[in-house]
Amino acid sequence: MSDKHQVQVRRIYDDPVNSDGTRILVDRVWPRGVSKDKAALDDWLKDLAPSTDLRKWYSHDPDKFDEFSRRYREELGDDDHAEALTQLKDYAQKNKLTLLTASKRDDISDATVLKKVLDEK
C-alpha cells in the first residue's frame, strides 16, 4: 500500500490526532454526544452508510459480520452509494484517511468493510 493510500478505522469518540489525515464520518446517523467541533471532520459521507434495513438486521452482532460484509458490499454497488464511494476513493488517493464510526467495536463496523474495499483497489 502506498503512502497515498493509508486507511485506518477509528471511533469518533476518540480524540483526533495529527496522524489521522483526512477524517471522514461514515455513519448515517450523527453520533450521540459528539459536537461538530470535537469531531474535527473533513467530511460526513452518510450516503455511504449501510441501508437502515441492513443496519438494523446486523445490529453489530459479531456472528453476523461476514454476512453483513457481503450484503454491504452489494449495497455499495448500487446508485445510492456509488457517488459517495467515488468521493471516498478520491480522498484515499490524496491523503492518509481515517474512517470514523460510532460503533462500539470498530473492527466489525461498516467502516472496517469500507477500509477493506479501499485496500483492495
C-alpha positions as CSV (number, residue, x, y, z in Angstrom):
1,M,0.0,0.0,0.0
2,S,1.4,3.4,-1.0
3,D,1.6,6.4,1.3
4,K,-1.2,7.9,-0.7
5,H,-3.5,5.1,0.3
6,Q,-3.2,4.6,4.0
7,V,-6.6,4.0,5.5
8,Q,-7.4,3.4,9.2
9,V,-10.6,3.0,11.2
10,R,-11.2,4.8,14.5
11,R,-14.0,5.5,16.8
12,I,-15.5,9.1,16.6
13,Y,-15.3,9.2,20.4
14,D,-11.5,9.0,20.3
15,D,-9.7,12.3,20.3
16,P,-8.4,13.4,16.9
17,V,-4.6,13.0,16.4
18,N,-2.3,14.7,13.8
19,S,-1.7,11.3,12.1
20,D,-5.4,10.9,11.2
21,G,-5.0,12.7,7.9
22,T,-8.4,13.3,6.4
23,R,-11.2,12.4,8.8
24,I,-14.5,11.1,7.3
25,L,-17.5,10.0,9.3
26,V,-19.2,7.1,7.5
27,D,-22.2,6.6,9.7
28,R,-25.7,7.5,8.6
29,V,-26.7,8.9,12.0
30,W,-24.8,11.6,13.8
31,P,-23.0,10.1,16.9
32,R,-24.7,10.8,20.2
33,G,-22.8,13.3,22.4
34,V,-20.3,14.4,19.9
35,S,-20.1,18.1,18.9
36,K,-19.2,19.1,15.4
37,D,-16.1,20.8,16.8
38,K,-14.9,17.8,18.8
39,A,-15.5,15.5,15.7
40,A,-13.0,17.6,13.7
41,L,-14.4,16.2,10.4
42,D,-13.3,16.9,6.9
43,D,-16.5,15.3,5.6
44,W,-19.5,13.2,6.6
45,L,-20.4,10.7,3.9
46,K,-23.7,9.5,5.3
47,D,-24.8,8.3,1.9
48,L,-22.1,5.7,2.1
49,A,-23.5,4.0,5.2
50,P,-25.4,0.8,5.1
51,S,-29.1,1.0,4.5
52,T,-31.3,1.3,7.6
53,D,-32.7,-2.2,7.0
54,L,-29.2,-3.7,6.8
55,R,-28.0,-1.8,9.8
56,K,-31.0,-2.9,11.9
57,W,-30.7,-6.5,10.8
58,Y,-27.0,-6.6,11.6
59,S,-27.2,-4.8,15.0
60,H,-23.4,-5.2,15.3
61,D,-23.8,-8.9,16.1
62,P,-20.2,-10.4,15.6
63,D,-21.7,-13.7,14.4
64,K,-23.4,-11.8,11.5
65,F,-20.4,-9.8,10.4
66,D,-19.4,-11.9,7.5
67,E,-22.9,-11.9,6.1
68,F,-23.2,-8.1,6.9
69,S,-20.0,-7.5,5.0
70,R,-21.3,-9.4,1.9
71,R,-24.6,-7.6,1.9
72,Y,-23.0,-4.2,2.5
73,R,-20.6,-4.8,-0.4
74,E,-23.6,-5.5,-2.6
75,E,-25.2,-2.2,-1.5
76,L,-22.0,-0.3,-2.3
77,G,-22.6,-1.2,-5.9
78,D,-26.0,0.5,-6.1
79,D,-26.7,4.0,-7.4
80,D,-27.5,5.3,-3.8
81,H,-23.9,4.5,-2.7
82,A,-21.9,5.0,-5.9
83,E,-21.3,8.7,-5.7
84,A,-20.2,8.7,-2.1
85,L,-17.9,5.7,-2.7
86,T,-16.3,7.5,-5.6
87,Q,-15.8,10.5,-3.3
88,L,-14.2,8.3,-0.6
89,K,-11.8,6.7,-3.1
90,D,-10.8,10.3,-4.2
91,Y,-10.0,11.2,-0.6
92,A,-8.0,7.9,-0.2
93,Q,-5.8,8.7,-3.2
94,K,-4.9,12.2,-1.9
95,N,-4.0,11.7,1.7
96,K,-4.0,9.4,4.7
97,L,-7.6,8.6,5.5
98,T,-9.3,7.9,8.8
99,L,-12.8,6.4,8.6
100,L,-14.8,7.3,11.7
101,T,-17.6,5.3,13.2
102,A,-19.6,5.5,16.4
103,S,-19.7,1.7,16.6
104,K,-18.6,0.3,20.0
105,R,-16.4,-2.2,18.1
106,D,-14.8,-0.6,15.1
107,D,-13.4,-4.0,14.0
108,I,-16.9,-5.2,13.0
109,S,-18.2,-1.9,11.6
110,D,-19.2,-0.6,8.2
111,A,-16.0,1.5,8.4
112,T,-14.0,-1.8,8.5
113,V,-15.7,-3.1,5.4
114,L,-15.0,0.2,3.6
115,K,-11.4,0.0,4.6
116,K,-11.2,-3.5,3.1
117,V,-12.8,-2.3,-0.1
118,L,-10.3,0.6,-0.4
119,D,-7.4,-1.7,0.4
120,E,-8.4,-4.0,-2.4
121,K,-8.2,-1.3,-5.1
